[in-house]
Amino acid sequence: MADSSITKSALSNALKKLVTEKPFEKISIGEICNICNMNRKSFYYHFHDKYELVVWIFEHEFIDSIKTYTVGNVWDTMSALCKYFYGNKTFYKKILQIDGQNCFTEYFSNLCKKYLVLRMRERLEGITITDRNVILYANFFVFAVYTWLTGNDTRDDVEFIKDLKNSVVFGAELANMYATEEKRQINDNEITQRYRIICK
C-alpha cells in the first residue's frame, strides 16, 4: 500500500473512532490528527476538510470494492450498497444525519442521480428520461436508506432491499393499473391482491 493510502486509511480509522464517541460536528481536525500522531498539515495535504474525508471513506470502502466484480443490474448494486451500509451502520447512522453544504447526504444523492441516469439510459434505450424521473427515483431511494439507517428499523440489508424492491414494483404495477384501466373502478381488494402476488 502506498504511503498516501496508508495515511488516508489512518485518518479514516481515526474519524470512524471519534464518530462513535461524539457528534460529527464537534470533531476537530486536530483530534483526528492526534489519534494518528500526525500534524494538521498532513491532513490538509490529503483532504480539504472532514467532509471530504467522509466521501473518501465511502469511495474507498464501497465504490472501489465494486469495481472488482461485475454488477449485474441496478438491484445488484443497491443490494451491495445496502450490505455495505448495514455493515457500517453505526458510522453512517450519524453521517447521514449531517445537514448543510458538502454533507454526505448531498454527495450520496447526487451520486444516485448520476448512476440512475446512466443505468436507465442503458436499459431504456430510445425512451426519453426526464430529469424529474431521475430525481424522483433517486430521492426515493436516498430517503428510504436514510430512514432505514437513522431510525429504529430492525431489518437487515436483505430484508430492507427486498421490501424496497417490492414497493417499487408495486408502485409501477399500481400506476399501470390506473393508466390502462381508468374507465373502471379499481377496488381496495384488487390492489391488495396484486400487492400480495408481488411480495411472494
ChimeraX attribute file (.defattr): number of C-alpha atoms within 10 A of each C-alpha:
attribute: neighborCount
match mode: 1-to-1
recipient: residues
	/A:1	5
	/A:2	6
	/A:3	8
	/A:4	11
	/A:5	12
	/A:6	11
	/A:7	16
	/A:8	19
	/A:9	17
	/A:10	18
	/A:11	27
	/A:12	20
	/A:13	16
	/A:14	17
	/A:15	26
	/A:16	19
	/A:17	14
	/A:18	19
	/A:19	19
	/A:20	12
	/A:21	10
	/A:22	11
	/A:23	12
	/A:24	19
	/A:25	11
	/A:26	10
	/A:27	15
	/A:28	13
	/A:29	16
	/A:30	13
	/A:31	16
	/A:32	24
	/A:33	19
	/A:34	13
	/A:35	15
	/A:36	17
	/A:37	11
	/A:38	16
	/A:39	13
	/A:40	14
	/A:41	10
	/A:42	13
	/A:43	20
	/A:44	12
	/A:45	9
	/A:46	15
	/A:47	16
	/A:48	10
	/A:49	13
	/A:50	22
	/A:51	18
	/A:52	15
	/A:53	19
	/A:54	19
	/A:55	17
	/A:56	17
	/A:57	19
	/A:58	17
	/A:59	13
	/A:60	14
	/A:61	12
	/A:62	16
	/A:63	13
	/A:64	10
	/A:65	11
	/A:66	14
	/A:67	9
	/A:68	8
	/A:69	7
	/A:70	9
	/A:71	13
	/A:72	8
	/A:73	10
	/A:74	14
	/A:75	14
	/A:76	13
	/A:77	14
	/A:78	18
	/A:79	16
	/A:80	19
	/A:81	18
	/A:82	21
	/A:83	18
	/A:84	15
	/A:85	19
	/A:86	20
	/A:87	13
	/A:88	13
	/A:89	16
	/A:90	15
	/A:91	19
	/A:92	21
	/A:93	18
	/A:94	16
	/A:95	20
	/A:96	19
	/A:97	15
	/A:98	18
	/A:99	12
	/A:100	9
	/A:101	10
	/A:102	14
	/A:103	18
	/A:104	21
	/A:105	20
	/A:106	15
	/A:107	14
	/A:108	15
	/A:109	18
	/A:110	16
	/A:111	12
	/A:112	19
	/A:113	20
	/A:114	13
	/A:115	14
	/A:116	18
	/A:117	17
	/A:118	12
	/A:119	13
	/A:120	15
	/A:121	13
	/A:122	10
	/A:123	11
	/A:124	10
	/A:125	10
	/A:126	8
	/A:127	9
	/A:128	10
	/A:129	13
	/A:130	9
	/A:131	10
	/A:132	9
	/A:133	13
	/A:134	19
	/A:135	18
	/A:136	11
	/A:137	15
	/A:138	22
	/A:139	15
	/A:140	15
	/A:141	17
	/A:142	19
	/A:143	14
	/A:144	14
	/A:145	19
	/A:146	16
	/A:147	13
	/A:148	20
	/A:149	26
	/A:150	16
	/A:151	10
	/A:152	8
	/A:153	10
	/A:154	10
	/A:155	13
	/A:156	14
	/A:157	21
	/A:158	14
	/A:159	10
	/A:160	20
	/A:161	22
	/A:162	13
	/A:163	14
	/A:164	18
	/A:165	15
	/A:166	18
	/A:167	15
	/A:168	14
	/A:169	15
	/A:170	19
	/A:171	13
	/A:172	11
	/A:173	16
	/A:174	15
	/A:175	12
	/A:176	12
	/A:177	13
	/A:178	13
	/A:179	10
	/A:180	9
	/A:181	11
	/A:182	10
	/A:183	8
	/A:184	8
	/A:185	8
	/A:186	13
	/A:187	8
	/A:188	9
	/A:189	9
	/A:190	10
	/A:191	14
	/A:192	11
	/A:193	10
	/A:194	14
	/A:195	18
	/A:196	12
	/A:197	10
	/A:198	14
	/A:199	13
	/A:200	6
